[in-house]
Amino acid sequence: MATAPFLARDGDELKLIAAVGTARRQFDLTDRAVGLLRERGYDAADVVPWVTARALVLAGGATLPEGNDARETAWDLRGADGGRRATDEECRELAAYLTGLRIENRTLETLREHVRETRLSAFVDPDDLRGRSARVNALNDIAKDL
């Protein structure tokens, strides 16, 4: 069985280590993702719930240094069994984090599916997650009103 996702320190930066396929990979975390994790008290060597790790990958908060297709990477994440289970409060904060983002259009439906299939659905309606084109459309509507 694959090791559950966990955090590690690389110099001054916090990284997410997760099994992708048959290899363990180190993901870069955005400042916003680090803030989310730190607010929950996570630090180096802490196991991250699989639901959180997969959501971070799909939302663009955790990326591979060489770049990656978030959908393919999320599908290849391993370690769903065992590890740490997200609390209701963690799910609530993760849901708020996700609704505050504009998700890449390519990964939006996959992220919505992830929300539907996990406990996140109790804290956010998958249809409340917005893609980047929704923001562009909203800005276009504002421009038209001017």
N, CA, C and O atoms as a GROMACS GRO file, in nm:
protein
  584
    1MET      N    1   0.084  -0.118   0.000
    1MET     CA    2   0.000   0.000   0.000
    1MET      C    3   0.089   0.124   0.000
    1MET      O    4   0.194   0.126   0.063
    2ALA      N    5   0.046   0.226  -0.070
    2ALA     CA    6   0.121   0.349  -0.080
    2ALA      C    7   0.116   0.425   0.052
    2ALA      O    8   0.022   0.412   0.131
    3THR      N    9   0.220   0.505   0.075
    3THR     CA   10   0.226   0.590   0.192
    3THR      C   11   0.126   0.703   0.178
    3THR      O   12   0.108   0.757   0.069
    4ALA      N   13   0.062   0.739   0.286
    4ALA     CA   14  -0.032   0.852   0.284
    4ALA      C   15   0.044   0.980   0.252
    4ALA      O   16   0.162   0.991   0.283
    5PRO      N   17  -0.022   1.078   0.188
    5PRO     CA   18   0.044   1.206   0.160
    5PRO      C   19   0.090   1.271   0.291
    5PRO      O   20   0.023   1.261   0.394
    6PHE      N   21   0.205   1.337   0.285
    6PHE     CA   22   0.256   1.405   0.404
    6PHE      C   23   0.334   1.529   0.362
    6PHE      O   24   0.367   1.547   0.244
    7LEU      N   25   0.364   1.613   0.459
    7LEU     CA   26   0.438   1.735   0.434
    7LEU      C   27   0.584   1.716   0.469
    7LEU      O   28   0.619   1.640   0.559
    8ALA      N   29   0.669   1.786   0.397
    8ALA     CA   30   0.813   1.783   0.423
    8ALA      C   31   0.868   1.923   0.399
    8ALA      O   32   0.808   2.003   0.327
    9ARG      N   33   0.979   1.950   0.459
    9ARG     CA   34   1.044   2.079   0.441
    9ARG      C   35   1.157   2.062   0.339
    9ARG      O   36   1.234   1.967   0.345
   10ASP      N   37   1.164   2.157   0.246
   10ASP     CA   38   1.273   2.163   0.148
   10ASP      C   39   1.330   2.304   0.160
   10ASP      O   40   1.281   2.398   0.098
   11GLY      N   41   1.436   2.317   0.240
   11GLY     CA   42   1.487   2.449   0.273
   11GLY      C   43   1.384   2.521   0.358
   11GLY      O   44   1.343   2.470   0.462
   12ASP      N   45   1.341   2.638   0.313
   12ASP     CA   46   1.240   2.715   0.386
   12ASP      C   47   1.098   2.684   0.341
   12ASP      O   48   1.002   2.735   0.398
   13GLU      N   49   1.085   2.602   0.238
   13GLU     CA   50   0.953   2.577   0.179
   13GLU      C   51   0.892   2.447   0.229
   13GLU      O   52   0.961   2.348   0.254
   14LEU      N   53   0.760   2.451   0.242
   14LEU     CA   54   0.684   2.332   0.277
   14LEU      C   55   0.639   2.265   0.148
   14LEU      O   56   0.588   2.331   0.058
   15LYS      N   57   0.658   2.135   0.138
   15LYS     CA   58   0.622   2.058   0.019
   15LYS      C   59   0.527   1.947   0.058
   15LYS      O   60   0.526   1.901   0.172
   16LEU      N   61   0.447   1.904  -0.038
   16LEU     CA   62   0.360   1.789  -0.021
   16LEU      C   63   0.426   1.670  -0.089
   16LEU      O   64   0.463   1.677  -0.206
   17ILE      N   65   0.440   1.561  -0.016
   17ILE     CA   66   0.496   1.439  -0.072
   17ILE      C   67   0.381   1.340  -0.084
   17ILE      O   68   0.312   1.310   0.013
   18ALA      N   69   0.362   1.289  -0.206
   18ALA     CA   70   0.252   1.195  -0.228
   18ALA      C   71   0.293   1.093  -0.332
   18ALA      O   72   0.374   1.121  -0.420
   19ALA      N   73   0.235   0.974  -0.321
   19ALA     CA   74   0.260   0.870  -0.420
   19ALA      C   75   0.177   0.901  -0.544
   19ALA      O   76   0.055   0.919  -0.537
   20VAL      N   77   0.245   0.906  -0.657
   20VAL     CA   78   0.180   0.926  -0.787
   20VAL      C   79   0.221   0.806  -0.870
   20VAL      O   80   0.338   0.789  -0.904
   21GLY      N   81   0.123   0.722  -0.901
   21GLY     CA   82   0.158   0.597  -0.968
   21GLY      C   83   0.240   0.512  -0.874
   21GLY      O   84   0.196   0.481  -0.763
   22THR      N   85   0.359   0.476  -0.916
   22THR     CA   86   0.446   0.391  -0.834
   22THR      C   87   0.560   0.468  -0.769
   22THR      O   88   0.644   0.409  -0.701
   23ALA      N   89   0.564   0.600  -0.788
   23ALA     CA   90   0.674   0.680  -0.734
   23ALA      C   91   0.623   0.782  -0.634
   23ALA      O   92   0.510   0.830  -0.644
   24ARG      N   93   0.707   0.814  -0.539
   24ARG     CA   94   0.678   0.921  -0.447
   24ARG      C   95   0.724   1.052  -0.512
   24ARG      O   96   0.837   1.061  -0.559
   25ARG      N   97   0.637   1.152  -0.513
   25ARG     CA   98   0.669   1.280  -0.579
   25ARG      C   99   0.657   1.395  -0.480
   25ARG      O  100   0.579   1.390  -0.385
   26GLN      N  101   0.735   1.497  -0.505
   26GLN     CA  102   0.734   1.617  -0.421
   26GLN      C  103   0.662   1.729  -0.496
   26GLN      O  104   0.703   1.769  -0.605
   27PHE      N  105   0.554   1.780  -0.437
   27PHE     CA  106   0.474   1.885  -0.497
   27PHE      C  107   0.508   2.020  -0.436
   27PHE      O  108   0.527   2.032  -0.315
   28ASP      N  109   0.516   2.122  -0.521
   28ASP     CA  110   0.526   2.259  -0.475
   28ASP      C  111   0.388   2.303  -0.430
   28ASP      O  112   0.288   2.264  -0.490
   29LEU      N  113   0.382   2.384  -0.326
   29LEU     CA  114   0.255   2.434  -0.274
   29LEU      C  115   0.248   2.586  -0.294
   29LEU      O  116   0.346   2.656  -0.273
   30THR      N  117   0.131   2.634  -0.335
   30THR     CA  118   0.113   2.778  -0.345
   30THR      C  119   0.110   2.837  -0.204
   30THR      O  120   0.090   2.766  -0.106
   31ASP      N  121   0.131   2.968  -0.196
   31ASP     CA  122   0.125   3.034  -0.066
   31ASP      C  123  -0.011   3.016  -0.002
   31ASP      O  124  -0.022   2.997   0.120
   32ARG      N  125  -0.115   3.021  -0.083
   32ARG     CA  126  -0.251   3.005  -0.031
   32ARG      C  127  -0.273   2.864   0.024
   32ARG      O  128  -0.338   2.847   0.128
   33ALA      N  129  -0.220   2.762  -0.044
   33ALA     CA  130  -0.232   2.624   0.005
   33ALA      C  131  -0.153   2.606   0.134
   33ALA      O  132  -0.200   2.540   0.227
   34VAL      N  133  -0.034   2.664   0.140
   34VAL     CA  134   0.045   2.657   0.264
   34VAL      C  135  -0.031   2.723   0.377
   34VAL      O  136  -0.036   2.671   0.488
   35GLY      N  137  -0.092   2.839   0.349
   35GLY     CA  138  -0.171   2.908   0.451
   35GLY      C  139  -0.285   2.822   0.503
   35GLY      O  140  -0.310   2.815   0.623
   36LEU      N  141  -0.355   2.756   0.411
   36LEU     CA  142  -0.464   2.666   0.449
   36LEU      C  143  -0.413   2.556   0.542
   36LEU      O  144  -0.472   2.530   0.647
   37LEU      N  145  -0.304   2.494   0.505
   37LEU     CA  146  -0.249   2.384   0.585
   37LEU      C  147  -0.197   2.433   0.720
   37LEU      O  148  -0.219   2.369   0.822
   38ARG      N  149  -0.130   2.546   0.720
   38ARG     CA  150  -0.076   2.600   0.845
   38ARG      C  151  -0.187   2.641   0.941
   38ARG      O  152  -0.175   2.622   1.062
   39GLU      N  153  -0.296   2.698   0.886
   39GLU     CA  154  -0.408   2.735   0.972
   39GLU      C  155  -0.465   2.614   1.045
   39GLU      O  156  -0.517   2.627   1.156
   40ARG      N  157  -0.455   2.498   0.984
   40ARG     CA  158  -0.503   2.374   1.046
   40ARG      C  159  -0.397   2.312   1.136
   40ARG      O  160  -0.420   2.207   1.195
   41GLY      N  161  -0.280   2.375   1.146
   41GLY     CA  162  -0.176   2.327   1.235
   41GLY      C  163  -0.080   2.226   1.172
   41GLY      O  164  -0.001   2.164   1.242
   42TYR      N  165  -0.087   2.210   1.041
   42TYR     CA  166   0.003   2.117   0.973
   42TYR      C  167   0.142   2.176   0.960
   42TYR      O  168   0.160   2.297   0.945
   43ASP      N  169   0.241   2.088   0.967
   43ASP     CA  170   0.380   2.127   0.945
   43ASP      C  171   0.454   2.006   0.890
   43ASP      O  172   0.393   1.903   0.863
   44ALA      N  173   0.583   2.019   0.876
   44ALA     CA  174   0.665   1.912   0.819
   44ALA      C  175   0.641   1.781   0.895
   44ALA      O  176   0.628   1.780   1.017
   45ALA      N  177   0.635   1.673   0.821
   45ALA     CA  178   0.618   1.536   0.869
   45ALA      C  179   0.473   1.501   0.903
   45ALA      O  180   0.444   1.387   0.939
   46ASP      N  181   0.382   1.596   0.894
   46ASP     CA  182   0.242   1.568   0.922
   46ASP      C  183   0.175   1.502   0.802
   46ASP      O  184   0.197   1.541   0.687
   47VAL      N  185   0.094   1.402   0.829
   47VAL     CA  186   0.017   1.334   0.724
   47VAL      C  187  -0.100   1.425   0.686
   47VAL      O  188  -0.168   1.481   0.773
   48VAL      N  189  -0.123   1.437   0.556
   48VAL     CA  190  -0.231   1.520   0.502
   48VAL      C  191  -0.342   1.426   0.456
   48VAL      O  192  -0.315   1.329   0.386
   49PRO      N  193  -0.466   1.454   0.494
   49PRO     CA  194  -0.575   1.368   0.447
   49PRO      C  195  -0.576   1.359   0.295
   49PRO      O  196  -0.551   1.457   0.225
   50TRP      N  197  -0.606   1.242   0.245
   50TRP     CA  198  -0.608   1.219   0.101
   50TRP      C  199  -0.706   1.312   0.032
   50TRP      O  200  -0.677   1.364  -0.076
   51VAL      N  201  -0.822   1.335   0.093
   51VAL     CA  202  -0.922   1.423   0.034
   51VAL      C  203  -0.865   1.563   0.014
   51VAL      O  204  -0.897   1.629  -0.085
   52THR      N  205  -0.782   1.608   0.105
   52THR     CA  206  -0.720   1.740   0.096
   52THR      C  207  -0.612   1.741  -0.011
   52THR      O  208  -0.605   1.832  -0.093
   53ALA      N  209  -0.527   1.640  -0.010
   53ALA     CA  210  -0.418   1.634  -0.108
   53ALA      C  211  -0.473   1.632  -0.250
   53ALA      O  212  -0.423   1.705  -0.337
   54ARG      N  213  -0.574   1.551  -0.275
   54ARG     CA  214  -0.630   1.543  -0.410
   54ARG      C  215  -0.696   1.674  -0.450
   54ARG      O  216  -0.683   1.718  -0.564
   55ALA      N  217  -0.767   1.738  -0.358
   55ALA     CA  218  -0.831   1.867  -0.386
   55ALA      C  219  -0.726   1.973  -0.418
   55ALA      O  220  -0.745   2.054  -0.509
   56LEU      N  221  -0.615   1.974  -0.344
   56LEU     CA  222  -0.509   2.071  -0.370
   56LEU      C  223  -0.448   2.052  -0.509
   56LEU      O  224  -0.420   2.150  -0.578
   57VAL      N  225  -0.429   1.928  -0.549
   57VAL     CA  226  -0.375   1.902  -0.683
   57VAL      C  227  -0.474   1.949  -0.789
   57VAL      O  228  -0.435   2.016  -0.884
   58LEU      N  229  -0.599   1.915  -0.773
   58LEU     CA  230  -0.700   1.953  -0.873
   58LEU      C  231  -0.722   2.105  -0.879
   58LEU      O  232  -0.753   2.158  -0.986
   59ALA      N  233  -0.708   2.173  -0.768
   59ALA     CA  234  -0.731   2.316  -0.762
   59ALA      C  235  -0.608   2.398  -0.800
   59ALA      O  236  -0.614   2.521  -0.808
   60GLY      N  237  -0.495   2.330  -0.822
   60GLY     CA  238  -0.373   2.402  -0.859
   60GLY      C  239  -0.291   2.449  -0.741
   60GLY      O  240  -0.194   2.522  -0.759
   61GLY      N  241  -0.329   2.410  -0.620
   61GLY     CA  242  -0.254   2.448  -0.500
   61GLY      C  243  -0.131   2.364  -0.477
   61GLY      O  244  -0.042   2.403  -0.402
   62ALA      N  245  -0.124   2.247  -0.541
   62ALA     CA  246  -0.009   2.157  -0.532
   62ALA      C  247   0.026   2.113  -0.674
   62ALA      O  248  -0.055   2.051  -0.742
   63THR      N  249   0.147   2.147  -0.716
   63THR     CA  250   0.190   2.114  -0.852
   63THR      C  251   0.329   2.052  -0.850
   63THR      O  252   0.408   2.075  -0.758
   64LEU      N  253   0.356   1.975  -0.952
   64LEU     CA  254   0.491   1.918  -0.966
   64LEU      C  255   0.582   2.026  -1.023
   64LEU      O  256   0.538   2.107  -1.105
   65PRO      N  257   0.710   2.027  -0.983
   65PRO     CA  258   0.802   2.132  -1.029
   65PRO      C  259   0.814   2.140  -1.182
   65PRO      O  260   0.831   2.249  -1.236
   66GLU      N  261   0.805   2.029  -1.249
   66GLU     CA  262   0.818   2.029  -1.395
   66GLU      C  263   0.686   2.056  -1.465
   66GLU      O  264   0.678   2.056  -1.587
   67GLY      N  265   0.582   2.080  -1.385
   67GLY     CA  266   0.449   2.100  -1.440
   67GLY      C  267   0.377   1.967  -1.449
   67GLY      O  268   0.440   1.861  -1.452
   68ASN      N  269   0.247   1.973  -1.454
   68ASN     CA  270   0.170   1.850  -1.460
   68ASN      C  271   0.029   1.879  -1.507
   68ASN      O  272  -0.019   1.992  -1.497
   69ASP      N  273  -0.035   1.778  -1.558
   69ASP     CA  274  -0.179   1.786  -1.588
   69ASP      C  275  -0.248   1.747  -1.458
   69ASP      O  276  -0.239   1.633  -1.413
   70ALA      N  277  -0.316   1.842  -1.398
   70ALA     CA  278  -0.374   1.820  -1.265
   70ALA      C  279  -0.471   1.702  -1.262
   70ALA      O  280  -0.474   1.627  -1.164
   71ARG      N  281  -0.550   1.686  -1.368
   71ARG     CA  282  -0.646   1.575  -1.370
   71ARG      C  283  -0.574   1.441  -1.370
   71ARG      O  284  -0.606   1.353  -1.290
   72GLU      N  285  -0.478   1.426  -1.459
   72GLU     CA  286  -0.406   1.298  -1.468
   72GLU      C  287  -0.330   1.270  -1.339
   72GLU      O  288  -0.329   1.157  -1.290
   73THR      N  289  -0.267   1.373  -1.284
   73THR     CA  290  -0.193   1.354  -1.160
   73THR      C  291  -0.286   1.315  -1.046
   73THR      O  292  -0.255   1.225  -0.968
   74ALA      N  293  -0.400   1.381  -1.036
   74ALA     CA  294  -0.497   1.349  -0.929
   74ALA      C  295  -0.548   1.207  -0.943
   74ALA      O  296  -0.566   1.138  -0.842
   75TRP      N  297  -0.571   1.162  -1.066
   75TRP     CA  298  -0.617   1.025  -1.087
   75TRP      C  299  -0.512   0.923  -1.044
   75TRP      O  300  -0.546   0.813  -1.002
   76ASP      N  301  -0.384   0.961  -1.056
   76ASP     CA  302  -0.276   0.869  -1.022
   76ASP      C  303  -0.232   0.877  -0.877
   76ASP      O  304  -0.146   0.800  -0.834
   77LEU      N  305  -0.291   0.968  -0.799
   77LEU     CA  306  -0.254   0.977  -0.657
   77LEU      C  307  -0.290   0.848  -0.586
   77LEU      O  308  -0.397   0.791  -0.609
   78ARG      N  309  -0.202   0.803  -0.500
   78ARG     CA  310  -0.225   0.681  -0.424
   78ARG      C  311  -0.227   0.715  -0.275
   78ARG      O  312  -0.189   0.824  -0.234
   79GLY      N  313  -0.272   0.622  -0.197
   79GLY     CA  314  -0.270   0.638  -0.053
   79GLY      C  315  -0.406   0.675   0.005
   79GLY      O  316  -0.413   0.731   0.114
   80ALA      N  317  -0.513   0.643  -0.066
   80ALA     CA  318  -0.647   0.678  -0.018
   80ALA      C  319  -0.684   0.598   0.108
   80ALA      O  320  -0.761   0.645   0.191
   81ASP      N  321  -0.629   0.478   0.121
   81ASP     CA  322  -0.660   0.396   0.238
   81ASP      C  323  -0.562   0.430   0.350
   81ASP      O  324  -0.443   0.451   0.326
   82GLY      N  325  -0.614   0.434   0.470
   82GLY     CA  326  -0.528   0.462   0.583
   82GLY      C  327  -0.494   0.610   0.588
   82GLY      O  328  -0.557   0.692   0.522
   83GLY      N  329  -0.396   0.643   0.667
   83GLY     CA  330  -0.357   0.783   0.678
   83GLY      C  331  -0.450   0.859   0.770
   83GLY      O  332  -0.516   0.801   0.857
   84ARG      N  333  -0.455   0.988   0.751
   84ARG     CA  334  -0.531   1.076   0.837
   84ARG      C  335  -0.665   1.111   0.772
   84ARG      O  336  -0.670   1.137   0.652
   85ARG      N  337  -0.770   1.111   0.849
   85ARG     CA  338  -0.903   1.146   0.799
   85ARG      C  339  -0.932   1.292   0.830
   85ARG      O  340  -0.908   1.336   0.943
   86ALA      N  341  -0.981   1.367   0.733
   86ALA     CA  342  -1.013   1.508   0.753
   86ALA      C  343  -1.130   1.522   0.849
   86ALA      O  344  -1.230   1.451   0.839
   87THR      N  345  -1.117   1.615   0.942
   87THR     CA  346  -1.226   1.644   1.034
   87THR      C  347  -1.330   1.730   0.961
   87THR      O  348  -1.306   1.780   0.851
   88ASP      N  349  -1.447   1.746   1.025
   88ASP     CA  350  -1.549   1.833   0.968
   88ASP      C  351  -1.496   1.975   0.951
   88ASP      O  352  -1.521   2.038   0.848
   89GLU      N  353  -1.424   2.023   1.050
   89GLU     CA  354  -1.369   2.160   1.042
   89GLU      C  355  -1.269   2.172   0.927
   89GLU      O  356  -1.268   2.273   0.857
   90GLU      N  357  -1.185   2.070   0.907
   90GLU     CA  358  -1.091   2.071   0.794
   90GLU      C  359  -1.166   2.071   0.661
   90GLU      O  360  -1.129   2.144   0.569
   91CYS      N  361  -1.269   1.992   0.652
   91CYS     CA  362  -1.350   1.989   0.528
   91CYS      C  363  -1.416   2.123   0.504
   91CYS      O  364  -1.423   2.170   0.390
   92ARG      N  365  -1.465   2.185   0.608
   92ARG     CA  366  -1.530   2.316   0.597
   92ARG      C  367  -1.429   2.420   0.546
   92ARG      O  368  -1.461   2.500   0.458
   93GLU      N  369  -1.309   2.420   0.602
   93GLU     CA  370  -1.207   2.517   0.560
   93GLU      C  371  -1.157   2.488   0.419
   93GLU      O  372  -1.129   2.580   0.343
   94LEU      N  373  -1.146   2.361   0.385
   94LEU     CA  374  -1.106   2.324   0.249
   94LEU      C  375  -1.213   2.368   0.149
   94LEU      O  376  -1.181   2.417   0.041
   95ALA      N  377  -1.338   2.351   0.186
   95ALA     CA  378  -1.448   2.394   0.099
   95ALA      C  379  -1.443   2.546   0.078
   95ALA      O  380  -1.462   2.593  -0.034
   96ALA      N  381  -1.418   2.621   0.184
   96ALA     CA  382  -1.407   2.766   0.171
   96ALA      C  383  -1.289   2.804   0.083
   96ALA      O  384  -1.298   2.896   0.001
   97TYR      N  385  -1.179   2.735   0.099
   97TYR     CA  386  -1.061   2.757   0.014
   97TYR      C  387  -1.096   2.734  -0.132
   97TYR      O  388  -1.062   2.816  -0.218
   98LEU      N  389  -1.163   2.623  -0.161
   98LEU     CA  390  -1.197   2.589  -0.300
   98LEU      C  391  -1.295   2.689  -0.362
   98LEU      O  392  -1.281   2.724  -0.479
   99THR      N  393  -1.392   2.735  -0.284
   99THR     CA  394  -1.489   2.829  -0.340
   99THR      C  395  -1.427   2.967  -0.362
   99THR      O  396  -1.482   3.047  -0.438
  100GLY      N  397  -1.316   2.995  -0.298
  100GLY     CA  398  -1.247   3.122  -0.316
  100GLY      C  399  -1.154   3.125  -0.436
  100GLY      O  400  -1.095   3.228  -0.466
  101LEU      N  401  -1.140   3.013  -0.504
  101LEU     CA  402  -1.047   3.002  -0.617
  101LEU      C  403  -1.121   3.006  -0.750
  101LEU      O  404  -1.242   2.981  -0.756
  102ARG      N  405  -1.050   3.036  -0.853
  102ARG     CA  406  -1.097   3.018  -0.990
  102ARG      C  407  -1.015   2.902  -1.044
  102ARG      O  408  -0.894   2.914  -1.065
  103ILE      N  409  -1.081   2.790  -1.066
  103ILE     CA  410  -1.018   2.663  -1.103
  103ILE      C  411  -0.995   2.659  -1.253
  103ILE      O  412  -1.075   2.711  -1.331
  104GLU      N  413  -0.886   2.597  -1.294
  104GLU     CA  414  -0.862   2.576  -1.436
  104GLU      C  415  -0.983   2.504  -1.494
  104GLU      O  416  -1.032   2.407  -1.437
  105ASN      N  417  -1.031   2.551  -1.606
  105ASN     CA  418  -1.151   2.492  -1.667
  105ASN      C  419  -1.133   2.343  -1.694
  105ASN      O  420  -1.228   2.266  -1.681
  106ARG      N  421  -1.012   2.303  -1.732
  106ARG     CA  422  -0.986   2.163  -1.765
  106ARG      C  423  -1.007   2.070  -1.645
  106ARG      O  424  -1.045   1.954  -1.662
  107THR      N  425  -0.983   2.120  -1.525
  107THR     CA  426  -0.993   2.036  -1.405
  107THR      C  427  -1.121   2.058  -1.325
  107THR      O  428  -1.148   1.985  -1.230
  108LEU      N  429  -1.200   2.155  -1.363
  108LEU     CA  430  -1.316   2.192  -1.284
  108LEU      C  431  -1.413   2.076  -1.263
  108LEU      O  432  -1.453   2.050  -1.150
  109GLU      N  433  -1.450   2.006  -1.368
  109GLU     CA  434  -1.546   1.895  -1.353
  109GLU      C  435  -1.488   1.782  -1.270
  109GLU      O  436  -1.561   1.718  -1.194
  110THR      N  437  -1.359   1.756  -1.283
  110THR     CA  438  -1.296   1.651  -1.202
  110THR      C  439  -1.297   1.690  -1.055
  110THR      O  440  -1.319   1.606  -0.968
  111LEU      N  441  -1.272   1.817  -1.026
  111LEU     CA  442  -1.277   1.864  -0.887
  111LEU      C  443  -1.420   1.855  -0.834
  111LEU      O  444  -1.441   1.813  -0.720
  112ARG      N  445  -1.516   1.893  -0.915
  112ARG     CA  446  -1.657   1.880  -0.872
  112ARG      C  447  -1.691   1.735  -0.842
  112ARG      O  448  -1.761   1.706  -0.745
  113GLU      N  449  -1.642   1.644  -0.924
  113GLU     CA  450  -1.665   1.500  -0.900
  113GLU      C  451  -1.601   1.456  -0.769
  113GLU      O  452  -1.660   1.380  -0.692
  114HIS      N  453  -1.480   1.506  -0.743
  114HIS     CA  454  -1.411   1.474  -0.618
  114HIS      C  455  -1.494   1.521  -0.499
  114HIS      O  456  -1.509   1.450  -0.400
  115VAL      N  457  -1.548   1.642  -0.509
  115VAL     CA  458  -1.631   1.696  -0.401
  115VAL      C  459  -1.755   1.609  -0.382
  115VAL      O  460  -1.790   1.574  -0.269
  116ARG      N  461  -1.822   1.573  -0.492
  116ARG     CA  462  -1.944   1.490  -0.483
  116ARG      C  463  -1.917   1.356  -0.416
  116ARG      O  464  -2.001   1.307  -0.340
  117GLU      N  465  -1.801   1.297  -0.443
  117GLU     CA  466  -1.771   1.162  -0.396
  117GLU      C  467  -1.709   1.158  -0.256
  117GLU      O  468  -1.683   1.050  -0.204
  118THR      N  469  -1.686   1.273  -0.196
  118THR     CA  470  -1.622   1.277  -0.065
  118THR      C  471  -1.708   1.354   0.033
  118THR      O  472  -1.814   1.406  -0.003
  119ARG      N  473  -1.663   1.360   0.157
  119ARG     CA  474  -1.734   1.435   0.261
  119ARG      C  475  -1.738   1.584   0.234
  119ARG      O  476  -1.813   1.656   0.300
  120LEU      N  477  -1.660   1.633   0.138
  120LEU     CA  478  -1.662   1.775   0.105
  120LEU      C  479  -1.801   1.820   0.060
  120LEU      O  480  -1.837   1.936   0.075
  121SER      N  481  -1.877   1.726   0.003
  121SER     CA  482  -2.011   1.761  -0.048
  121SER      C  483  -2.104   1.809   0.063
  121SER      O  484  -2.204   1.875   0.035
  122ALA      N  485  -2.074   1.778   0.187
  122ALA     CA  486  -2.155   1.826   0.299
  122ALA      C  487  -2.126   1.973   0.330
  122ALA      O  488  -2.202   2.037   0.404
  123PHE      N  489  -2.017   2.026   0.273
  123PHE     CA  490  -1.974   2.162   0.307
  123PHE      C  491  -1.973   2.258   0.188
  123PHE      O  492  -1.962   2.379   0.206
  124VAL      N  493  -1.984   2.203   0.068
  124VAL     CA  494  -1.987   2.289  -0.051
  124VAL      C  495  -2.066   2.218  -0.160
  124VAL      O  496  -2.051   2.098  -0.181
  125ASP      N  497  -2.148   2.294  -0.229
  125ASP     CA  498  -2.218   2.243  -0.346
  125ASP      C  499  -2.117   2.244  -0.460
  125ASP      O  500  -2.061   2.349  -0.491
  126PRO      N  501  -2.094   2.130  -0.525
  126PRO     CA  502  -1.995   2.126  -0.634
  126PRO      C  503  -2.020   2.232  -0.741
  126PRO      O  504  -1.926   2.279  -0.805
  127ASP      N  505  -2.146   2.269  -0.762
  127ASP     CA  506  -2.177   2.371  -0.862
  127ASP      C  507  -2.136   2.511  -0.819
  127ASP      O  508  -2.136   2.603  -0.901
  128ASP      N  509  -2.101   2.528  -0.691
  128ASP     CA  510  -2.052   2.658  -0.644
  128ASP      C  511  -1.906   2.680  -0.679
  128ASP      O  512  -1.856   2.792  -0.668
  129LEU      N  513  -1.837   2.576  -0.721
  129LEU     CA  514  -1.698   2.590  -0.764
  129LEU      C  515  -1.697   2.653  -0.902
  129LEU      O  516  -1.774   2.613  -0.989
  130ARG      N  517  -1.611   2.751  -0.922
  130ARG     CA  518  -1.610   2.827  -1.046
  130ARG      C  519  -1.478   2.811  -1.120
  130ARG      O  520  -1.370   2.805  -1.061
  131GLY      N  521  -1.492   2.805  -1.250
  131GLY     CA  522  -1.375   2.798  -1.337
  131GLY      C  523  -1.329   2.937  -1.377
  131GLY      O  524  -1.397   3.037  -1.350
  132ARG      N  525  -1.216   2.943  -1.440
  132ARG     CA  526  -1.162   3.072  -1.482
  132ARG      C  527  -1.248   3.139  -1.587
  132ARG      O  528  -1.255   3.262  -1.592
  133SER      N  529  -1.315   3.060  -1.672
  133SER     CA  530  -1.400   3.123  -1.775
  133SER      C  531  -1.519   3.192  -1.711
  133SER      O  532  -1.570   3.289  -1.766
  134ALA      N  533  -1.566   3.144  -1.596
  134ALA     CA  534  -1.677   3.209  -1.527
  134ALA      C  535  -1.637   3.349  -1.483
  134ALA      O  536  -1.718   3.441  -1.487
  135ARG      N  537  -1.513   3.364  -1.442
  135ARG     CA  538  -1.465   3.496  -1.402
  135ARG      C  539  -1.456   3.589  -1.523
  135ARG      O  540  -1.496   3.705  -1.515
  136VAL      N  541  -1.406   3.539  -1.633
  136VAL     CA  542  -1.398   3.619  -1.755
  136VAL      C  543  -1.537   3.661  -1.799
  136VAL      O  544  -1.558   3.776  -1.838
  137ASN      N  545  -1.632   3.568  -1.794
  137ASN     CA  546  -1.770   3.600  -1.832
  137ASN      C  547  -1.828   3.706  -1.740
  137ASN      O  548  -1.898   3.796  -1.786
  138ALA      N  549  -1.800   3.698  -1.611
  138ALA     CA  550  -1.851   3.797  -1.517
  138ALA      C  551  -1.790   3.934  -1.547
  138ALA      O  552  -1.860   4.035  -1.541
  139LEU      N  553  -1.662   3.938  -1.578
  139LEU     CA  554  -1.598   4.064  -1.611
  139LEU      C  555  -1.654   4.121  -1.741
  139LEU      O  556  -1.670   4.243  -1.753
  140ASN      N  557  -1.684   4.034  -1.838
  140ASN     CA  558  -1.745   4.079  -1.962
  140ASN      C  559  -1.882   4.140  -1.936
  140ASN      O  560  -1.917   4.241  -1.996
  141ASP      N  561  -1.959   4.078  -1.847
  141ASP     CA  562  -2.090   4.132  -1.812
  141ASP      C  563  -2.079   4.269  -1.747
  141ASP      O  564  -2.159   4.358  -1.776
  142ILE      N  565  -1.981   4.286  -1.661
  142ILE     CA  566  -1.958   4.417  -1.597
  142ILE      C  567  -1.922   4.520  -1.704
  142ILE      O  568  -1.973   4.632  -1.702
  143ALA      N  569  -1.834   4.482  -1.794
  143ALA     CA  570  -1.792   4.573  -1.901
  143ALA      C  571  -1.911   4.613  -1.987
  143ALA      O  572  -1.922   4.729  -2.027
  144LYS      N  573  -1.999   4.519  -2.017
  144LYS     CA  574  -2.118   4.549  -2.098
  144LYS      C  575  -2.209   4.648  -2.029
  144LYS      O  576  -2.270   4.733  -2.093
  145ASP      N  577  -2.219   4.636  -1.894
  145ASP     CA  578  -2.304   4.726  -1.818
  145ASP      C  579  -2.250   4.868  -1.811
  145ASP      O  580  -2.324   4.963  -1.786
  146LEU      N  581  -2.120   4.884  -1.834
  146LEU     CA  582  -2.061   5.017  -1.831
  146LEU      C  583  -2.096   5.086  -1.959
  146LEU      O  584  -2.056   5.201  -1.980
   0.00000   0.00000   0.00000
